[in-house]
């Protein structure tokens, strides 16, 4: 019997203003949606200030998509939501929802005792463990509390280079997806 692979989830932590939805929020979602869809990952937001009247992920995706030309005018984010692979959560206070998988912070400054390589992430997924890759959206990255929540830290660069969030999203998603395809 073949072992079922774990699911990779892209989690974007809002480090911008927690009360105001900015153009930066819209752009990162419009860019992350196509990546998640292309590489068969889930996508979640953490602490995004969506309007209170938007309750369902499909409603959020429709709202974001209605004002962007990125990602085929937001259709990729809509498709992801329609497939049940886009969700929104409040800021994690006591941990991430367990259904998201093992928390792995993507960072250019991994703690040595928590550092893992891309091959380690691939092994976890191939062995049935789901993984939640946390990205900080905003100039400050993730706060200390979120950094502590992550059991593991992943630096996709070879030497601790800081990458802009959307660049990091593409680099990690692409590297992971292609690593998973190798036999």
C-alpha positions in Angstrom: 0.0 0.0 0.0 1.4 3.4 -1.0 1.8 5.9 1.8 -0.3 9.0 1.3 1.7 12.3 1.0 1.2 15.1 3.5 -0.2 18.4 2.4 1.8 21.6 2.1 0.2 24.8 3.2 1.4 28.3 2.6 0.5 30.5 5.6 0.9 34.3 5.3 1.1 36.1 8.6 0.0 39.7 8.5 2.6 42.0 10.0 1.1 45.2 8.5 -1.7 47.1 10.3 -4.0 44.6 11.8 -7.1 46.8 11.3 -6.6 48.1 7.7 -6.6 46.0 4.6 -3.9 47.4 2.4 -3.0 47.1 -1.3 0.0 45.0 -0.1 -2.5 42.4 1.4 -4.3 42.2 -1.9 -1.2 41.8 -4.0 0.3 39.1 -1.8 -2.9 37.1 -2.0 -3.2 37.6 -5.7 0.3 36.3 -6.1 0.1 33.4 -3.6 -3.1 32.0 -5.0 -1.6 31.0 -8.3 1.4 29.5 -6.6 -0.7 27.4 -4.3 -2.9 26.3 -7.2 0.0 25.6 -9.5 1.9 23.4 -7.0 -1.1 21.8 -5.3 -0.7 23.6 -1.9 -3.3 25.0 0.4 -3.2 28.7 1.3 -4.2 30.4 4.6 -4.0 33.9 6.0 -3.2 34.7 9.6 -4.5 37.9 11.0 -5.6 39.6 7.8 -8.1 42.4 8.4 -10.8 41.3 5.9 -14.1 43.2 6.1 -16.3 41.6 8.8 -19.2 40.9 6.5 -17.0 38.4 4.5 -17.3 35.1 6.3 -16.6 32.4 3.7 -13.3 31.9 2.0 -15.1 32.1 -1.4 -16.5 35.5 -0.4 -13.0 36.7 0.6 -11.5 35.4 -2.7 -14.3 37.1 -4.7 -13.7 40.4 -2.9 -9.9 40.3 -3.4 -10.2 39.2 -7.0 -12.7 42.0 -7.8 -9.9 44.6 -7.6 -6.8 43.0 -9.0 -5.4 42.1 -12.4 -2.8 39.8 -10.9 -3.2 36.0 -11.1 -5.6 36.1 -14.1 -7.7 38.8 -12.5 -7.9 36.9 -9.2 -9.4 33.8 -10.8 -6.7 31.6 -9.4 -7.5 32.6 -5.9 -11.2 32.1 -6.6 -10.5 28.6 -7.9 -8.4 27.8 -4.9 -11.2 28.9 -2.6 -13.8 27.0 -4.6 -11.7 23.8 -4.1 -11.7 24.4 -0.3 -8.0 25.1 -0.2 -8.1 28.7 0.9 -8.9 29.7 4.5 -8.5 32.6 6.9 -7.6 32.4 10.6 -7.1 35.0 13.3 -3.6 35.7 14.6 -2.3 32.5 16.3 -2.1 33.0 20.1 -1.5 29.5 21.4 -0.5 27.8 18.2 -1.6 27.2 14.7 -4.6 25.1 13.9 -3.3 21.5 14.0 -4.9 20.6 10.7 -2.4 23.0 8.9 0.4 20.6 9.7 3.9 21.0 11.3 4.7 24.7 11.5 7.8 25.7 9.6 8.9 29.3 9.5 10.5 30.5 6.3 13.3 32.8 7.4 16.7 34.1 6.3 17.8 33.8 10.0 17.0 30.3 11.2 17.8 29.3 14.7 20.5 26.6 14.5 18.6 24.1 16.6 15.5 24.6 14.5 17.1 24.8 11.1 15.9 22.3 8.5 16.8 21.9 4.8 14.4 21.6 1.9 15.1 17.8 1.8 13.8 17.5 5.3 10.5 19.1 4.3 10.3 16.8 1.3 10.9 13.8 3.5 8.1 14.9 6.0 5.6 15.3 3.2 6.5 12.1 1.4 6.0 10.3 4.8 2.5 11.6 5.3 3.3 14.6 7.5 1.5 17.8 6.5 3.6 21.0 6.7 2.6 24.6 7.2 5.1 27.0 5.7 4.8 30.4 7.5 5.7 33.6 5.6 5.7 37.0 7.2 3.9 39.8 5.2 5.3 43.2 6.0 8.6 44.9 6.7 9.1 43.3 10.1 8.4 39.7 9.2 6.7 37.7 11.9 6.7 38.6 15.6 8.7 36.7 18.2 5.7 34.8 19.3 5.1 33.3 15.9 8.8 32.6 15.4 8.6 30.6 18.7 5.5 28.7 17.5 7.4 27.2 14.6 9.2 24.0 15.5 11.4 24.3 12.5 13.0 27.1 10.4 13.7 26.9 6.7 16.0 29.2 4.7 15.5 28.7 1.0 18.7 30.7 0.2 22.1 29.2 0.5 23.5 31.9 2.7 20.8 33.7 4.7 19.7 36.2 2.1 16.6 38.2 2.9 14.0 37.9 0.2 10.9 40.1 -0.3 7.8 38.1 0.7 6.4 37.4 -2.8 9.9 36.4 -4.0 10.3 34.1 -1.0 6.8 32.6 -1.7 7.8 31.8 -5.3 11.2 30.5 -4.4 10.0 28.2 -1.6 6.9 26.9 -3.4 8.8 26.2 -6.7 11.8 24.6 -5.0 9.5 22.4 -2.8 7.2 21.4 -5.6 10.1 20.4 -7.9 11.9 18.6 -5.1 8.7 16.6 -4.5 8.5 15.5 -8.2 12.0 14.1 -8.2 12.3 10.4 -7.5 
